[in-house]
């Protein structure tokens, strides 16, 4: 018996050693390699008509000739850079006065992405953390921010049960714009100190019962930025710049870029007279000079020191092309894997309550989104816009990515009439987005029947 036991032990030991050896000397698993963008090629190689793209050039150029400031249009498809073209001027004014010589726009110009920060910084970070199992979309917010909870004085309660997913769906109950930076509006929530504002975000009262509506709110993404910082132990800009942009080789996608080696001449200018709306608004410490390289958004600049989950990111069309391709690739680029395809699907699936909202991303869920997605985008298309004049469209149906970067707010404010308070740049076709996006699809030969018609008759997302 002793012999049998010893023999069995020896056999098991030999088996373990052989297993370990086989694992040690086995050929290493081949790393994933995701498609990378090719250098610019003839549009026809990616299914585009050169003449139709020239019609798109003419549309934007006409707007520039009529007073629109400037733009950069990027199109990628099937891993090819179909178009990366600049139009007009990155700066036309210094304060209220026109420059003697307008500064031309280039494809290397950096733009204030405004709310596209929500996607390229906050959503990319969240998608990465979810893929890594470090964040649970169904968890309550207070699991990550214990201070986020109902107070006895709250007129509307519901914070205790709010999930991360509710925040991402913009159904959490928050007002769109609390104006923390403006004491006359924010009152007890007033702050121009980032550490104070971080505390006040969790104390911001609900404006409507959670789950009863989808109301686009910057508060939602300011909270999400706080959650990312709490999970990672890093400032939001440090985390995304080190963990997302650097591995991808992106050198022009930054928060607070003037503090990181860039000069004012690198940027598309935004508002002519700071945040004053041509002198009609004032609050403590308000900027009055033409904005170049500083985030326009007041809450991000004054209350969050330029780094917030809802605004503050700057980038170029070339860098954004890579980030578009990451999404179309299913979460990676080259040898870099950021998140998985399942996570992308989860983040871009339309919400049941309102099919135009996904988890942060906006979706082409019904005809109300035509202003953004144009006439022909598929019902799988998703994207986002930014107040300064930036647009992202990703359409997996056609393996297509579109970025339209404009500085449409670099124009005078209309003083009277039905458009009073709007910037002149808002009124041009280029500044309204949809016509440009439709032109991209027409250049692919996509008709109404092939594009959004299945969405409009109610077949729902694929």
C-alpha positions as CSV (number, residue, x, y, z in Angstrom):
1,X,0.0,0.0,0.0
2,X,2.8,2.4,0.9
3,X,4.4,1.6,-2.4
4,X,1.2,2.5,-4.3
5,X,0.8,5.7,-2.4
6,X,4.4,6.7,-3.1
7,X,4.0,5.8,-6.8
8,X,0.8,7.8,-7.1
9,X,2.4,10.8,-5.5
10,X,5.4,10.5,-7.8
11,X,3.1,10.3,-10.9
12,X,1.1,13.4,-9.8
13,X,4.3,15.3,-9.1
14,X,5.7,14.4,-12.5
15,X,2.4,15.4,-14.1
16,X,2.5,18.8,-12.4
17,X,6.1,19.4,-13.5
18,X,5.3,18.5,-17.1
19,X,2.3,20.9,-17.1
20,X,4.4,23.7,-15.7
21,X,7.1,23.1,-18.2
22,X,4.7,23.0,-21.1
23,X,3.3,26.3,-19.9
24,X,6.7,27.9,-19.6
25,X,8.0,26.8,-23.0
26,X,4.7,27.0,-25.0
27,X,4.6,29.6,-27.7
28,X,3.4,32.9,-26.4
29,X,-0.2,34.0,-27.3
30,X,-0.2,36.3,-30.3
31,X,-1.1,39.9,-29.2
32,X,-4.2,41.5,-30.6
33,X,-3.5,43.9,-33.4
34,X,-6.4,46.2,-34.3
35,X,-6.7,48.0,-37.7
36,X,-4.8,51.3,-38.0
37,X,-5.7,54.2,-40.2
38,X,-4.0,54.3,-43.6
39,X,-2.5,57.5,-45.1
40,X,-4.9,59.6,-47.2
41,X,-6.0,57.7,-50.3
42,X,-8.3,58.5,-53.3
43,X,-11.9,58.9,-52.0
44,X,-13.1,56.3,-54.5
45,X,-10.9,53.6,-52.7
46,X,-13.3,54.0,-49.8
47,X,-16.5,54.2,-51.8
48,X,-16.8,58.0,-52.1
49,X,-17.3,60.2,-55.1
50,X,-14.7,62.9,-55.4
51,X,-17.1,65.2,-57.2
52,X,-19.7,64.9,-54.4
53,X,-17.0,65.7,-51.8
54,X,-16.2,68.8,-53.8
55,X,-19.8,69.8,-53.5
56,X,-19.4,69.5,-49.8
57,X,-16.2,71.6,-50.0
58,X,-18.2,74.2,-51.9
59,X,-21.0,74.3,-49.3
60,X,-18.6,75.0,-46.4
61,X,-16.5,77.5,-48.5
62,X,-19.7,79.4,-49.4
63,X,-20.5,79.7,-45.7
64,X,-16.9,81.0,-45.0
65,X,-17.2,83.5,-47.8
66,X,-20.5,84.7,-46.2
67,X,-19.0,85.2,-42.8
68,X,-18.7,81.8,-41.1
69,X,-15.3,81.7,-39.3
70,X,-13.8,78.3,-40.0
71,X,-13.9,74.5,-39.9
72,X,-12.1,71.2,-40.3
73,X,-13.9,68.2,-41.7
74,X,-12.6,64.7,-41.2
75,X,-14.0,61.6,-42.7
76,X,-12.7,58.0,-42.2
77,X,-14.1,54.8,-43.6
78,X,-12.9,51.2,-43.7
79,X,-9.7,52.3,-42.0
80,X,-8.9,55.0,-44.6
81,X,-8.6,58.7,-44.1
82,X,-11.0,59.8,-46.8
83,X,-10.9,63.5,-46.0
84,X,-9.1,65.9,-43.6
85,X,-9.7,69.4,-44.9
86,X,-9.6,72.8,-43.3
87,X,-11.7,75.8,-44.3
88,X,-11.6,79.5,-43.4
89,X,-9.9,81.0,-40.4
90,X,-8.9,79.9,-36.9
91,X,-9.1,83.6,-35.8
92,X,-10.8,86.7,-37.3
93,X,-11.3,88.9,-34.3
94,X,-9.3,90.3,-31.3
95,X,-12.1,91.4,-29.0
96,X,-14.8,93.1,-31.0
97,X,-12.4,94.3,-33.7
98,X,-11.6,92.3,-36.8
99,X,-8.0,91.4,-37.3
100,X,-6.2,93.2,-40.2
101,X,-5.1,89.8,-41.4
102,X,-7.3,86.7,-40.6
103,X,-5.3,83.7,-39.2
104,X,-6.0,80.7,-41.5
105,X,-7.4,77.4,-40.3
106,X,-5.2,74.3,-40.7
107,X,-5.8,70.6,-40.1
108,X,-3.3,70.9,-37.2
109,X,-5.4,73.5,-35.4
110,X,-6.5,72.5,-31.9
111,X,-10.2,73.0,-31.0
112,X,-12.1,73.4,-27.8
113,X,-14.2,70.2,-28.0
114,X,-16.7,71.5,-25.4
115,X,-19.2,68.7,-24.6
116,X,-17.4,66.2,-26.9
117,X,-15.2,66.0,-23.8
118,X,-17.9,63.9,-22.4
119,X,-17.2,61.3,-25.0
120,X,-13.5,61.4,-25.8
121,X,-12.5,61.8,-22.1
122,X,-15.2,60.7,-19.7
123,X,-16.9,58.0,-21.7
124,X,-13.6,56.6,-23.0
125,X,-12.4,56.4,-19.3
126,X,-15.6,54.8,-18.2
127,X,-15.6,52.3,-21.0
128,X,-12.1,51.3,-20.0
129,X,-12.9,51.0,-16.3
130,X,-16.0,49.0,-17.0
131,X,-14.0,46.6,-19.3
132,X,-11.5,46.2,-16.6
133,X,-14.1,45.4,-14.0
134,X,-13.2,48.4,-11.9
135,X,-16.6,50.1,-12.3
136,X,-20.2,48.7,-12.3
137,X,-22.7,50.6,-14.3
138,X,-25.6,49.2,-12.2
139,X,-24.0,50.2,-8.9
140,X,-25.4,53.1,-6.9
141,X,-23.5,56.4,-7.3
142,X,-22.9,56.5,-3.5
143,X,-20.9,53.3,-3.6
144,X,-18.2,55.5,-5.3
145,X,-19.1,58.8,-3.8
146,X,-20.4,58.1,-0.2
147,X,-21.2,61.8,0.3
148,X,-23.7,61.6,-2.6
149,X,-27.0,60.9,-0.8
150,X,-30.4,62.4,0.0
151,X,-30.6,65.2,2.6
152,X,-33.5,65.9,4.8
153,X,-33.8,69.4,3.3
154,X,-34.0,68.0,-0.3
155,X,-37.4,68.8,-1.8
156,X,-37.0,65.9,-4.3
157,X,-35.3,62.7,-3.1
158,X,-33.8,59.8,-5.0
159,X,-30.1,60.2,-4.8
160,X,-29.7,57.2,-2.6
161,X,-30.9,54.8,-5.3
162,X,-29.3,56.5,-8.4
163,X,-27.1,54.2,-10.4
164,X,-24.2,55.1,-12.7
165,X,-26.3,54.1,-15.6
166,X,-29.0,56.7,-14.6
167,X,-26.4,59.4,-14.7
168,X,-25.2,58.3,-18.1
169,X,-28.7,58.2,-19.5
170,X,-29.3,61.8,-18.3
171,X,-32.3,60.7,-16.3
172,X,-30.9,61.3,-12.9
173,X,-33.0,64.4,-12.1
174,X,-30.4,67.2,-12.4
175,X,-30.9,70.6,-13.9
176,X,-29.0,71.2,-17.2
177,X,-26.8,74.1,-16.0
178,X,-26.3,75.0,-12.3
179,X,-23.8,77.8,-13.1
180,X,-21.6,77.2,-10.1
181,X,-19.3,80.0,-11.4
182,X,-22.0,82.7,-11.1
183,X,-23.0,83.7,-7.6
184,X,-26.1,85.5,-8.7
185,X,-27.5,82.3,-10.2
186,X,-25.9,79.5,-8.1
187,X,-26.3,81.2,-4.7
188,X,-25.4,78.5,-2.1
189,X,-23.8,76.4,-4.8
190,X,-21.4,79.2,-5.9
191,X,-17.7,78.2,-6.3
192,X,-14.7,79.2,-8.3
193,X,-12.5,76.7,-6.4
194,X,-12.2,73.2,-7.8
195,X,-12.0,71.5,-4.4
196,X,-15.1,73.3,-3.2
197,X,-16.9,72.7,-6.5
198,X,-16.2,69.0,-6.2
199,X,-18.0,68.9,-2.9
200,X,-20.9,71.0,-4.2
201,X,-21.6,68.8,-7.2
202,X,-22.8,66.0,-4.9
203,X,-24.9,68.5,-3.0
204,X,-26.6,69.8,-6.1
205,X,-30.4,69.3,-5.5
206,X,-32.5,67.3,-7.9
207,X,-34.8,69.3,-10.2
208,X,-37.2,66.5,-11.1
209,X,-37.9,62.9,-9.9
210,X,-35.2,60.5,-11.3
211,X,-36.3,58.3,-14.1
212,X,-39.3,60.5,-15.2
213,X,-37.4,62.3,-18.0
214,X,-34.2,62.4,-20.0
215,X,-32.8,65.9,-19.5
216,X,-29.3,66.6,-20.8
217,X,-27.3,68.0,-17.9
218,X,-23.7,69.0,-17.4
219,X,-24.0,68.0,-13.7
220,X,-24.3,64.4,-14.8
221,X,-20.9,64.4,-16.4
222,X,-19.3,66.5,-13.7
223,X,-20.3,63.7,-11.3
224,X,-18.9,61.1,-13.6
225,X,-15.6,62.9,-13.7
226,X,-15.6,62.9,-9.9
227,X,-16.3,59.1,-9.9
228,X,-13.4,58.5,-12.4
229,X,-11.0,60.4,-10.2
230,X,-12.2,58.5,-7.1
231,X,-11.8,55.1,-8.8
232,X,-8.4,55.8,-10.4
233,X,-6.9,58.0,-7.7
234,X,-5.8,60.5,-10.4
235,X,-7.1,63.8,-11.8
236,X,-9.2,63.2,-14.8
237,X,-6.7,64.8,-17.2
238,X,-3.8,62.7,-15.7
239,X,-5.7,59.5,-16.1
240,X,-6.9,60.0,-19.7
241,X,-3.7,61.5,-20.9
242,X,-1.5,58.8,-19.4
243,X,-3.8,55.7,-19.8
244,X,-5.6,56.5,-23.0
245,X,-4.0,59.2,-25.2
246,X,-0.3,58.4,-24.6
247,X,-0.6,54.6,-25.4
248,X,-2.4,55.7,-28.7
249,X,0.4,58.1,-29.5
250,X,-1.9,61.2,-29.3
251,X,0.1,64.3,-28.6
252,X,-2.5,67.0,-29.2
253,X,-5.4,65.8,-27.0
254,X,-5.1,67.6,-23.7
255,X,-6.9,69.5,-20.9
256,X,-5.4,72.9,-20.1
257,X,-3.1,72.7,-23.1
258,X,-1.6,76.2,-22.5
259,X,-0.1,74.7,-19.4
260,X,1.3,71.8,-21.4
261,X,3.5,73.3,-24.1
262,X,1.0,74.8,-26.5
263,X,0.8,78.4,-27.6
264,X,-2.3,80.6,-28.3
265,X,-1.6,80.5,-32.0
266,X,-2.2,76.7,-32.0
267,X,-5.9,77.1,-31.4
268,X,-9.2,78.0,-33.0
269,X,-10.5,81.1,-31.3
270,X,-13.9,80.9,-29.6
271,X,-15.9,83.8,-28.1
272,X,-14.8,87.3,-29.1
273,X,-15.1,88.9,-25.7
274,X,-14.5,86.2,-23.2
275,X,-17.7,84.9,-21.6
276,X,-19.5,88.2,-21.8
277,X,-21.7,87.5,-24.8
278,X,-20.4,90.7,-26.4
279,X,-20.7,92.6,-23.1
280,X,-24.2,91.5,-22.0
281,X,-23.1,89.2,-19.1
282,X,-21.0,89.7,-16.1
283,X,-19.9,87.7,-13.0
284,X,-16.8,87.7,-10.8
285,X,-13.5,87.2,-12.6
286,X,-15.2,87.0,-16.0
287,X,-12.8,86.9,-19.0
288,X,-13.2,89.7,-21.6
289,X,-10.5,88.9,-24.2
290,X,-10.9,86.6,-27.2
291,X,-10.5,83.0,-25.9
292,X,-7.6,81.0,-27.3
293,X,-6.5,77.7,-25.8
294,X,-8.6,78.2,-22.6
295,X,-11.8,76.2,-22.3
296,X,-14.8,78.3,-23.0
297,X,-17.2,76.5,-20.7
298,X,-17.6,78.6,-17.6
299,X,-18.1,75.8,-15.1
300,X,-15.1,74.0,-16.4
301,X,-12.8,77.1,-16.5
302,X,-13.8,79.0,-13.3
303,X,-15.2,76.3,-11.1
304,X,-13.1,73.2,-12.1
305,X,-9.7,74.7,-13.0
306,X,-10.1,73.6,-16.6
307,X,-10.5,69.9,-15.9
308,X,-14.1,68.5,-15.7
309,X,-16.0,65.5,-17.0
310,X,-18.3,67.6,-19.1
311,X,-15.9,70.0,-20.8
312,X,-12.3,71.1,-21.0
313,X,-10.7,68.8,-23.6
314,X,-8.9,70.1,-26.7
315,X,-7.8,68.1,-29.8
316,X,-7.1,68.0,-33.5
317,X,-8.8,66.2,-36.3
318,X,-5.9,63.8,-36.7
319,X,-6.0,62.7,-33.1
320,X,-9.8,62.4,-33.1
321,X,-9.5,60.2,-36.2
322,X,-7.6,57.6,-34.1
323,X,-10.3,57.8,-31.3
324,X,-13.0,57.3,-33.9
325,X,-11.2,54.2,-35.2
326,X,-10.9,52.8,-31.7
327,X,-14.7,52.8,-31.5
328,X,-15.1,51.3,-35.0
329,X,-12.4,48.7,-34.2
330,X,-14.3,47.5,-31.1
331,X,-12.0,49.1,-28.5
332,X,-8.4,49.2,-29.7
333,X,-5.9,50.5,-32.2
334,X,-2.8,48.8,-33.3
335,X,-1.4,46.9,-30.4
336,X,-3.4,49.0,-27.8
337,X,-6.5,47.6,-26.3
338,X,-8.6,50.0,-24.3
339,X,-12.0,48.3,-23.9
340,X,-13.9,45.5,-25.4
341,X,-16.7,45.3,-28.1
342,X,-19.3,44.2,-25.5
343,X,-18.7,47.4,-23.5
344,X,-19.0,49.5,-26.7
345,X,-22.3,47.8,-27.4
346,X,-23.6,48.5,-23.9
347,X,-22.6,52.1,-24.0
348,X,-24.1,52.8,-27.5
349,X,-27.4,50.9,-27.2
350,X,-30.4,53.2,-27.2
351,X,-32.3,53.6,-23.9
352,X,-35.8,52.2,-23.7
353,X,-37.3,55.4,-22.4
354,X,-35.8,57.6,-25.1
355,X,-34.1,56.0,-28.0
356,X,-32.0,59.1,-28.7
357,X,-30.0,58.6,-25.5
358,X,-27.5,55.8,-25.0
359,X,-25.0,55.7,-22.1
360,X,-23.7,59.2,-22.7
361,X,-23.7,58.9,-26.5
362,X,-26.6,60.3,-28.4
363,X,-28.2,57.9,-30.9
364,X,-30.0,58.3,-34.2
365,X,-33.2,57.0,-32.5
366,X,-35.9,58.9,-34.3
367,X,-36.5,61.8,-36.7
368,X,-35.8,64.4,-33.9
369,X,-32.1,63.8,-34.3
370,X,-31.9,64.7,-38.0
371,X,-30.5,68.1,-37.2
372,X,-27.4,66.2,-36.0
373,X,-27.2,63.0,-38.0
374,X,-28.6,64.3,-41.2
375,X,-31.0,62.6,-43.5
376,X,-29.2,59.3,-44.3
377,X,-27.4,58.0,-41.2
378,X,-28.3,54.5,-40.2
379,X,-30.3,53.7,-37.1
380,X,-27.1,52.3,-35.6
381,X,-25.3,55.7,-35.8
382,X,-24.3,57.4,-32.6
383,X,-22.2,60.5,-31.7
384,X,-22.2,63.8,-29.8
385,X,-22.0,67.6,-30.2
386,X,-20.2,70.4,-28.4
387,X,-21.4,73.9,-27.8
388,X,-18.4,75.5,-29.4
389,X,-19.2,73.9,-32.7
390,X,-17.9,70.3,-32.7
391,X,-19.6,67.2,-34.0
392,X,-18.9,63.5,-33.8
393,X,-20.8,60.9,-35.9
394,X,-19.9,57.1,-35.8
395,X,-21.9,54.8,-38.0
396,X,-21.0,51.2,-37.7
397,X,-23.4,50.2,-40.5
398,X,-21.0,51.9,-42.9
399,X,-17.7,51.6,-40.9
400,X,-17.8,55.4,-41.0
401,X,-16.6,58.1,-38.8
402,X,-17.1,61.9,-39.2
403,X,-15.7,64.8,-37.2
404,X,-16.7,68.3,-38.0
405,X,-14.8,70.9,-35.9
406,X,-15.8,74.5,-36.2
407,X,-15.2,77.7,-34.2
408,X,-18.7,79.0,-35.0
409,X,-18.9,80.9,-31.7
410,X,-16.0,83.1,-32.9
411,X,-18.6,85.5,-34.4
412,X,-20.6,88.4,-33.1
413,X,-23.7,87.9,-31.0
414,X,-27.0,89.0,-32.7
415,X,-28.5,91.8,-30.7
416,X,-32.2,91.9,-31.8
417,X,-34.9,90.0,-33.6
418,X,-35.9,86.4,-33.4
419,X,-32.3,85.2,-33.3
420,X,-31.3,87.6,-30.5
421,X,-28.6,86.2,-28.3
422,X,-27.4,83.7,-30.8
423,X,-24.0,83.8,-32.4
424,X,-24.0,84.6,-36.2
425,X,-22.0,81.4,-36.7
426,X,-24.9,79.3,-35.4
427,X,-27.1,80.3,-38.3
428,X,-25.0,78.9,-41.1
429,X,-25.5,75.4,-42.6
430,X,-22.0,74.4,-41.4
431,X,-22.8,75.4,-37.9
432,X,-26.1,73.5,-37.9
433,X,-24.3,70.2,-38.8
434,X,-27.0,68.2,-40.5
435,X,-26.6,69.4,-44.0
436,X,-22.8,68.7,-43.9
437,X,-23.4,65.2,-42.5
438,X,-26.0,64.5,-45.2
439,X,-23.5,65.6,-47.8
440,X,-21.0,63.0,-46.5
441,X,-23.6,60.2,-47.0
442,X,-24.5,61.5,-50.4
443,X,-20.9,61.4,-51.4
444,X,-21.0,57.6,-50.5
445,X,-24.1,57.2,-52.7
446,X,-26.3,56.6,-49.7
447,X,-30.0,57.4,-50.3
448,X,-32.9,57.9,-48.0
449,X,-34.0,54.3,-48.7
450,X,-30.6,53.0,-47.6
451,X,-30.1,55.3,-44.7
452,X,-32.5,56.4,-42.0
453,X,-35.8,55.3,-43.7
454,X,-35.9,52.0,-41.7
455,X,-35.5,54.1,-38.5
456,X,-38.2,56.5,-39.5
457,X,-40.8,53.7,-40.1
458,X,-40.1,52.3,-36.7
459,X,-38.1,49.2,-37.2
460,X,-35.9,50.2,-34.3
461,X,-32.1,49.8,-33.8
462,X,-30.3,46.8,-35.2
